[in-house]
Amino acid sequence: MLNFDIQKINTPCFIVDESLLIKNLETLAYVRREADCKILMAQKAFSMYSTYPLISHYLDGTCASGLYEARLASRHFAGENHVYSPAYSDADFAEIIKICDYIIFNSFDQWRRFKQAAHGKQCGVRINPEHSTQNTAIYDPCSPNSRLGVTAANFRPELLDDINGLHFHTLCQQGADALVATLEAAEEKFGQYFYDMQWINFGGGHHVTRDGYDLELLISIIKRVKSTYGVQIYLEPGEAIALNAGHLVAEVLDIVQNGMDIAILDTSAACHMPDVLEMPYRPHIIGSGRRGEKSHSYRLGGISCLAGDIIGDYSFDAPLKVGDRLVFTDMAIYSMVKTNTFNGVALPSIAILRQNGMVETVRTFGYEDFEMRLS
């Protein structure tokens, strides 16, 4: 049940529920405490920096995928600032060494290139265990010919001087059982080097806060690796931070017919939730069913002119009409960070539902936000 009045929301609007965010953070804090590990927030999934002061009370820091995310963390998050990128440029690295505490390199060539500049920082190398635990290639860092991480055949143990840690990231929306399989492969190929490290980073993709996740298995895995190799363990979940903690409220603008009823919304799959088209996946709408499941079925279309800007087919108990509000669930993760202004479509506002039940709008966007990206 929603505990805010959707009719009072200026649509489209992302709304993050502070209470649900805290619930996730408390679960992560439990793992952090029981396993005696460190947990970072992967900003690539959730970069709502107005929530960073809250999150910093529960987690140890952030991980960035490049300079701008690292800069965002340095300005808004009180904690460790980690960065990993498939490659660094000279210009970006000059600032990265000023604001980041931990720097992870994707190749030994990058490590040699920037080793002198990175002196005094905690430095690591990303390894590729070459063990796939998922079936979606676009999200699989261990797929054949992956550019992410050093494989065993290309590992350079003679260059490990001043390397403090190793990092692997192989999971996507997966449970602790997938981590078990990944670790088996990683230890077989690289375990002999773990003993010389200060830390091992298990990367992201751990769906720690979803229902049914085996927290005790995760904790036992972390404890085993810590005791075996004498290292600190890092996790860097992204989705788990704000999983199921956000909504996107949209309005029906028109209903047209072409072989079926089609509702045009003031939101867009292409602009506001591109994972719907990229993964693809079908986001849930509160009170809806699949096509034909309920009495009235509709195809929901976005506001852009892209022919394929289709969110999906849904059914409802009552006919939709212009002005109706629809609430998409689990919209805190990846949607906000991937929005774009294709077609000049306006970006959704961003709001937070406080624990006292008040909806506070923290950011609105206008024409200037479209214009400033062009020339």
C-alpha angles and dihedrals in degrees: 000000000000116000097200134070108255091194089068094055119101102226142262094038138153111219122192116201108224093202093054091046090054091048090058092045092052090054091051091046089054091055091045092052100041095044095038090228135131124250126201130191114240103222093198088079101037125016102161093141094187085074095049095094089055094045092048089066089065107031137050100234145298139285122219133201094212147340101302095051089046090051091049090054093047090055101042112019124072102212146060115331114214126179135190126175133169085239138354127219121219091246095051094043092056089066096034092063089054097053108025127081098191124036121190121197127209096210140020089240089061089046092053091046095054103024096105094046091048094053110138095025127105103257131192143174125227114232128201112218089192091223115126117207098175139054103224107093097196089062097038114099089185096057117123114285092012115171092210120098136353116285122219090255091057099039115125110203091174088066096054095100108123091010105129102183150007127231133198130177116183107139135090121187090334140142134242091270089068089052090054090055093045093049092050090057094041093050092047092054103030108011094108088066095049090078091065094050131094093208143011120207114209091196125215140298093089107139090206097156100048120107112271098020109149100238094172092054090051091049092049091050092053093047092050095051092044093052096041098052103020093237138136113246125221128194121190109192119177109176093037091065096065103012110154090352099111142060137196114215115203136173132227108242101177143351120219134176129229109148088321139021112284122193118204113211133198089241130070137218090209095049107026107027107019093165086075086070100029103048090017114231140151115238118217121246118205110253095013136116136194120283109295094008093102130032100268123044128195140174107228114219132189130237097249124094093241105122090218095051090121122141094192146268118297139169131216137193092239132033115271117241135188110282096030116137122227123196119209115201133221092027100139095084125073094338097084094043093049101046118127139180100236110160088013089283108168118246117246118255117251121229139167127220104221123215089252090063096255119132110221118194107217100177138017127184132213144175091294090065089058095044096047091063092058137054 
